[in-house]
Amino acid sequence: MTLFRDDGIVLRTQKLGEADRIITLLTRGHGRVRAVARGVRRTKSKFGARLEPFSHVDVQFFSRGGELVGRGLPLCTQSETIAPYGGAIVTDYDRYTAGTAMLETAERFTDHEGEPAVQQYLLLVGALRTLAGGEHEPRLVLDAFLLRSLAVNGYAPSFAACAKCGLPGPNRFFSVSAGGVVCGDCRVPGSVVPSGEALALLGALLAGDWETADACEARYVREGSGLVAAYLHWHLERGLRSLRYVEK
């Protein structure tokens, strides 16, 4: 019997029995973890209120084996709130749908339970903090998170130099299968010709240039979001269910 302690973001919850829940978290030290939280669905449970999606929590787990992820699910025995991001997110539709897409993305990029994914964890914490603070448009925060998640998982798109031959930009064509923008010589079937403003926006979001991103016109934000969604779909091999609810 072993106790583990870690901090993490609650990704989702599932009902279990009459009063329990299975909590899925992305943790700093143990990656994605599923654990049973007993009695949290009772109306008087303060413990359960801390284990809702978007919550940043410090959690203690109890495992019967020597590892946190084993044959059976560990028990979540204690939880302390670090930051209740959900309070500012669930009351606004745009923030909520963008945040839900972030949680689904983080779960999809952490397929194997128990494997640390520190960069993905830190990205999610930062994105939820920014989203809850209302510093930027929710759609921009989401697209920045999606692009950076792709990058830390080895799928960074190119928005300037040709993704195939490295020819310095600007380059006109964009191909999800080629890895971003491509020059005329490297153009592949299915390439599209996005506006320069949309490509500049996506480059700014990937680099963290919020001054450029915030000043971008809405039509280019929509165009850029379409490119991000297509690129993400290609690399995940199927789309995110939650993206359909995000306002375009």
C-alpha positions, 0 to 999 in steps of 0.5 A: 500500500503506497501513498502518492501526492501530485498536482493536476488538472481535472480533465473529466469525471464519470459516475461510479455506483451511487455516490462515487466518481472516476476522476481523470486528471493530467498530473505534473509528475505522473501524466494522465491518471484515473482514480476513484473518488468515493462519496463525492456525489453526495450533496454534503461532500466538499471534497467533490466540489474540488474535483470538477473539470478545469480545477487545478488541485493538489491530490493524494492517491492511495494505491495497493501496489507500488505504482500509481498506475497498475491493475486497479484504479487508485483511490483519491483520498485527499484534495486541496484546491490550487486554482478554481479555474472552472468558476470563471470558465463555466459561466461563459459559453465561449470560454467553456467550449474553448476550455472543454476542447483544451481538456479533450486535447490534453487527454488525447495527447496523453494516451498512456496512463502514468507516463509523465507529460510535463510540457503538456501539463504546463501548457494546459495550466497556463492556457486555463489560467489565461482563459479564466483571466479573460486576457484574450479572446477564447478562440485565440487562447484555444488555437494557441494551446492547440498549436503549442500542444502539437509542437511539444508532441513533435508536430510543430507546423511551419508558417514561414519557411517551406516545411519540405525544403526549408525555402525562406518565406513567405510561402503561399501554399499550406498543406496539413500532410506536409507539415505547414506552408510549402513553396511552389516546387514542393506543393502537394495535391490538396494544398490550400492558399490561405491569406498572409494575415491568417498565416501571420496570426498562426505564427504569432500564436505559436510564438506567443506574440499576443500583441499581433494576435489580439490586433488581428481581424475576426475574418482572419481569426476564423480562417486561421482556426479552420487551418488549426482544426484541419492540422490537428485532425490530421495528426490525431487521425480524428477530430475533437468532439468538443470543437464542433461547439466552439463558436467559429 
